[in-house]
Every structure is written in C-alpha cells, then in structure tokens.
C-alpha cells in the first residue's frame, strides 16, 4: 500500500513518447495521489497503468467551468491531486495555469514534479544557442496572423522555439524564412520515439525540404538568433565623434555616438578623448 501524499496540487510531467522517461518520483506521485486531473482520460489511463497507479481520474481543461475548478479546489483541501497532460510538462502549451493560479490564491500547497518537455528536449538537439530563448508555442494557423506573429518576433535577440504539426510545417518554415531572414534552424521530430530525428539548415533550406514531403509525427522548430549586428568601423566611429565633438564634451559625445552606432560606450569614450586632443 502506497502512503497517500499530503493534500495539495502535484504538477506531474510525463513522457513525450518514451514511457521510460517517466521519472521514479513522477510514478511514485501518481501512485500516492487520490485523484488525477487529465486532459484525455484514455491517454492518461495507459500512463497510470504503467506507473501502477489506481487513482481516480477527472477530465480537466483550462476552459473547464469555474464550477468545475471550484470542485477541484474543494478536493485540494483534503486530498492529493495530480495534474497531468497528454504528454510532457503540464501548463506548457497545455492546460493548468488557471488551476495553479486559483490553487495559489486559495492557499493550497502546490508541488511540481519536473520532467520531459518537447521544447527543452528540442533545444538540446538543435545545436543552436541556448543561453537565451523564447518559447513561442504554436504559431497561428491563418497565414496573415502567422506572418504578423512572426514579424513581432523578428527583433528578439534569442533563439525561438515553436511547436508545429507535420501538415503545416513547410508553410510555417516558409513564413519564418521570409519574416526572419537568413537564420539557422532545426526541425526536431518524434523526440524520444523510434523515428526521432533532428534536421538542421537555414530556414529556407528547411522549408524547401519539407514542402514536397510533409513529415509525420510531432514536431518542434528551433530558430537561431538574428546575426549579431556588425560593430561600426573605426573610421565610422571617428567621423561620428568628430561631428559630435563640435558641440559636446568628450563624455557626452561618446555617450551619444555609442547609443547611435550601437558600440560600447568605453570604446567610444577612449576614441573621443583621442579625437578631442
Ligand atoms: N506540454 C507538452 C510539453 O511539455 O512539451 C507540449 C504539449 S503541446 C499540446 C504538443 C506539441 O508538443 C506537439 O504538437 C509537438 O509540437 C510537441 N511535441 C510533443 N511531443 C513531441 C515529441 N516527442 N517530439 C517532438 N515534438 C513533440
């Protein structure tokens, strides 16, 4: 008999394809809660059987009614309740944030059992910068809205991560290529499953590759950050400083020119002192 966990909400990450990725702590949690909130009870039934859990299940979505959320909140006071999604980490392009917000407001204990997430797994495969990234979820389905969403992301100096489906992949890559320019990208497919692959190339190359043959399975697109803006040459810096020094002190001229040309202030100031002599 598994000891029941203390009452509260347990956010449990589950595999994104390979059941072996269910962590021992996730399995233990699923065995020790009284209730599991699931997106699709049939999908989660397989997972519970694998974990050896006999917990009851209830369907939960963020668009579930307030009344149903209140019902869950009432249960949280006296029972351990797990939230799972069909695959991966709940709340990441999946239901849950409204429940977590409501549970937090009601003062219930909330625990997370971290684990697989397709966005993070794709970043580990892509070979693109991971120090800064923006997870953009699913792009809009309609072309105009998709292109507008991409235009909004153009200036962001970070890798971008999107969830996508096979039939829409080529179109999305084509719009990304037009909207973001020449950037490196990666298409990570069926991560942790038998046919896992990660194809890399420029966005235009990737769009060409998939236009003829839309791939099957689940997909993450990773896009590298925009190329670094080339720093102004010494000649361009000197010219701008000479102009600024006609009406400003070296310090102010350096600050203004550094901001205008996007060069480090220290470099502009050192040069300004020389030009002002
Ligand atoms: N909550 C999940 C997570 O943590 O990754 C994501 C749920 S979202 C509704 C489902 C999308 O995640 C799929 O359409 C696909 O873009 C991506 N995805 C899920 N599993 C994947 C896998 N094994 N390989 C590649 N992408 C996957």
Boltz pocket constraint, residues with backbone or C-beta under 6 A from the ligand:
constraints:
  - pocket:
      binder: B
      contacts: [[A, 16], [A, 17], [A, 85], [A, 87], [A, 88], [A, 89], [A, 90], [A, 91], [A, 92], [A, 93], [A, 94], [A, 116], [A, 117], [A, 118], [A, 119], [A, 162], [A, 163], [A, 164], [A, 165], [A, 188], [A, 189], [A, 190], [A, 191], [A, 192], [A, 193], [A, 218], [A, 219], [A, 220]]
      max_distance: 6.0
